[in-house]
Amino acid sequence: MKIGIIGAGHIGGNLTRRLTALGHDVSVANSRGPETLHALVEETGATAVPVSEAARGAEIVVVTIPLKKAPDLPAGVLDGAADGFTLIETLNYYPQQRDGRIAAIEDEGLTESRWTERQLGHPVVKVFNGTYAQDILDKPRPAGAADRVALPIAGDDEAAKKAVRSLLDELGFDTVDAGGLDESWRQQPGTPVYGLAAGTDAVVAALAAASPTRPPEFRG
Ligand SMILES: NC(=O)c1ccc[n+]([C@@H]2O[C@H](COP(=O)([O-])OP(=O)(O)OC[C@H]3O[C@@H](n4cnc5c(N)ncnc54)[C@H](OP(=O)(O)O)[C@@H]3O)[C@@H](O)[C@H]2O)c1
C-alpha cells in the first residue's frame, strides 16, 4: 500500500520502520524538510518528501505531530491522496507541557480527535495515541498469540476503521472498537487505557472504566 506519514518523530519514525519492513511504500515528512530525514531514509528505504507531498497517492495517511501544530499544516495538505483514503491521527492534548490551552477542547468539550478532525478537514481514525512509541517496535505479535496487545480505535467512518483494523493486524496488534469520535475521550491522556499494553479483555474493561471528566493534569 502507499502510505503517507506526516511527522517523523518517535511515532512517525517507528511507523515508518515497521511499515517499510512490511513492504509498504512509505512517504514521510517533517516540518524541516526531506533533507533532514536522510538517516531514516537510509535505514528504512522510505521516501522523504515535503509535507505538502506526503499524502500524494496515499491510501492511508498518518498525521503524528504535536497537537498544537495541526493548524500549521499547509492548506490542502491532504489533496492528492487516493480516492477514499483513510486518515489516521495519533495526537494527544498536553496543555501544560506542550500545547497551551485550547478553548474548543476544554470549554466546548470537543474530543481531542474531533478538534483535530476540524483542523485537518477529513474524517479521522484515532489510534496509537496511548501507545508508547517503542511499543510499536517491541510489542507486535502474530495473530492469536497469548500476549498480543490490543489497541483502541475510534472513528465515525466504518470503512476507514475497517482499513485501520486490517493495518493494525498486519502490524501485529489486535484492535478494540472504542466507538465514534465523540466517545474517543475514553482513550485520551489520563484514562485507564492510556499507556496500557494489554490484551482485548483488559482494553475493553479499561475503556468501560473511563471517566469523561478531564483530569486536572490535562487541563490548561
Ligand atoms: N511519543 C510517544 O510515545 C507518543 C505516543 C502516543 C501518541 N503520541 C502523540 O503523537 C504525536 C506525535 O508524537 P511524537 O512523540 O512522535 O512527536 P515528536 O517525536 O515530537 O515528533 C513530532 C514530529 O512532527 C513533526 N512536525 C511538527 N510540526 C509539523 C508540521 N507543521 N508539519 C510537518 N511535520 C511537523 C516534527 O518535525 P520536525 O522535527 O521537523 O519539527 C517531528 O517529526 C503527538 O501528538 C503525541 O502526543 C506520542
The ligand as a Gaussian input file, in Angstrom:
#p B3LYP/6-31G(d) Opt

LIG

0 1
 N        5.985000       9.621000      21.827000
 C        5.038000       8.758000      22.121000
 O        5.330000       7.677000      22.699000
 C        3.597000       9.045000      21.766000
 C        2.684000       8.032000      21.994000
 C        1.378000       8.193000      21.574000
 C        0.986000       9.370000      20.967000
 N        1.868000      10.380000      20.810000
 C        1.353000      11.619000      20.179000
 O        1.636000      11.521000      18.777000
 C        2.068000      12.787000      18.263000
 C        3.497000      12.662000      17.796000
 O        4.299000      12.314000      18.905000
 P        5.867000      12.070000      18.782000
 O        6.330000      11.698000      20.137000
 O        6.149000      11.198000      17.609000
 O        6.357000      13.561000      18.459000
 P        7.837000      14.067000      18.188000
 O        8.813000      12.991000      18.442000
 O        7.983000      15.368000      18.893000
 O        7.822000      14.327000      16.608000
 C        6.957000      15.263000      16.050000
 C        7.144000      15.254000      14.545000
 O        6.169000      16.133000      13.992000
 C        6.821000      16.924000      13.010000
 N        6.084000      18.169000      12.804000
 C        5.790000      19.151000      13.692000
 N        5.104000      20.132000      13.107000
 C        4.951000      19.778000      11.820000
 C        4.359000      20.385000      10.698000
 N        3.741000      21.574000      10.792000
 N        4.429000      19.743000       9.517000
 C        5.038000      18.550000       9.403000
 N        5.632000      17.904000      10.441000
 C        5.582000      18.523000      11.628000
 C        8.195000      17.142000      13.578000
 O        9.067000      17.590000      12.571000
 P       10.353000      18.497000      12.932000
 O       11.175000      17.666000      13.873000
 O       10.978000      18.742000      11.612000
 O        9.797000      19.745000      13.563000
 C        8.512000      15.745000      14.082000
 O        8.969000      14.936000      13.023000
 C        1.881000      13.777000      19.414000
 O        0.627000      14.410000      19.299000
 C        1.961000      12.908000      20.662000
 O        1.244000      13.467000      21.745000
 C        3.177000      10.224000      21.167000

